[in-house]
Amino acid sequence: MSTLSRSDLLRLAHTGAAARVKVLQEELDSLYDSFPGLRAGRRRGKQADSSAAAPAPASTAKIGRKRSGWSAAKRKAAADRMRKYWAARKAAATKTSKTSKKQ
């Protein structure tokens, strides 16, 4: 049995991966030819219009719903609520453990 060097293994793996990508791309092209609506994808839970192909993105900019961040006041309010919540849980757990030790 002959042993292959790391560079030979990597070259073979790369060649195999490239061949697999080509096969998958051909399969995708075949599916898109059979079902043109698939190329448009789904938008917000509804089937996209299959008669119109989705436009290709002009750049690699992030695509998706834009969310506004929380203001500092909202983050502080949420942090305060969570501190109160966990303090109450800790107090309840301490109270429960003290009660069980007495018995």
C-alpha positions as CSV (number, residue, x, y, z in Angstrom):
1,M,0.0,0.0,0.0
2,S,1.5,3.4,-1.0
3,T,1.0,6.4,1.3
4,L,0.1,9.7,-0.2
5,S,1.6,13.0,1.0
6,R,-0.7,15.6,2.6
7,S,-0.4,17.8,-0.5
8,D,-1.4,14.9,-2.8
9,L,-4.4,14.1,-0.5
10,L,-5.5,17.8,-0.5
11,R,-5.2,17.9,-4.3
12,L,-7.3,14.8,-4.8
13,A,-9.9,16.0,-2.3
14,H,-10.1,19.4,-4.1
15,T,-10.5,17.6,-7.5
16,G,-13.2,15.4,-6.0
17,A,-15.0,18.3,-4.4
18,A,-14.9,20.3,-7.7
19,A,-16.4,17.3,-9.6
20,R,-19.2,17.0,-7.0
21,V,-20.0,20.7,-7.2
22,K,-20.2,20.4,-11.0
23,V,-22.6,17.5,-10.7
24,L,-24.8,19.4,-8.1
25,Q,-24.8,22.5,-10.3
26,E,-26.0,20.4,-13.3
27,E,-28.7,18.9,-11.1
28,L,-29.8,22.4,-9.9
29,D,-29.9,23.7,-13.5
30,S,-32.1,20.7,-14.4
31,L,-34.5,21.4,-11.5
32,Y,-34.6,25.1,-12.3
33,D,-35.4,24.3,-15.9
34,S,-38.3,22.0,-14.8
35,F,-39.5,24.3,-12.1
36,P,-38.7,28.0,-12.9
37,G,-40.6,29.2,-9.8
38,L,-38.0,27.7,-7.6
39,R,-35.4,30.2,-8.7
40,A,-37.5,33.0,-7.2
41,G,-37.6,31.4,-3.8
42,R,-40.0,32.1,-1.0
43,R,-40.7,35.5,0.4
44,R,-42.2,36.0,3.9
45,G,-44.0,32.6,3.9
46,K,-45.8,33.1,0.6
47,Q,-45.0,31.5,-2.7
48,A,-43.2,34.0,-4.9
49,D,-44.6,34.8,-8.3
50,S,-43.3,32.0,-10.5
51,S,-43.7,34.0,-13.7
52,A,-41.0,36.5,-12.7
53,A,-37.5,35.4,-12.0
54,A,-35.9,36.8,-8.9
55,P,-33.4,39.6,-9.8
56,A,-29.8,38.8,-9.0
57,P,-28.4,40.9,-6.1
58,A,-26.3,43.8,-7.4
59,S,-23.8,43.4,-4.6
60,T,-23.0,41.1,-1.8
61,A,-24.7,43.4,0.7
62,K,-26.7,41.7,3.4
63,I,-30.2,40.9,2.2
64,G,-33.1,40.4,4.6
65,R,-35.3,42.2,7.0
66,K,-33.7,45.2,8.5
67,R,-34.2,45.3,12.3
68,S,-33.8,48.3,14.5
69,G,-31.8,47.8,17.6
70,W,-32.9,48.4,21.1
71,S,-32.3,51.8,22.6
72,A,-30.2,52.1,25.7
73,A,-33.3,52.7,27.7
74,K,-35.0,49.5,26.4
75,R,-31.8,47.5,27.1
76,K,-31.6,48.9,30.7
77,A,-35.3,48.2,31.3
78,A,-34.9,44.6,30.1
79,A,-31.8,44.1,32.2
80,D,-33.6,45.4,35.3
81,R,-36.6,43.0,34.6
82,M,-34.3,40.1,34.3
83,R,-32.3,41.0,37.4
84,K,-35.6,41.1,39.3
85,Y,-36.8,37.8,37.8
86,W,-33.6,35.9,38.7
87,A,-33.4,37.5,42.2
88,A,-37.0,36.2,42.8
89,R,-36.0,32.7,41.5
90,K,-32.9,32.6,43.6
91,A,-34.9,33.7,46.7
92,A,-37.6,31.0,46.0
93,A,-34.9,28.4,45.6
94,T,-33.2,29.4,48.8
95,K,-36.5,29.4,50.7
96,T,-37.3,25.9,49.3
97,S,-33.9,24.5,50.2
98,K,-34.1,25.9,53.8
99,T,-37.6,24.4,54.2
100,S,-36.4,21.0,53.0
101,K,-33.4,21.0,55.3
102,K,-35.6,21.6,58.4
103,Q,-37.6,18.5,57.7
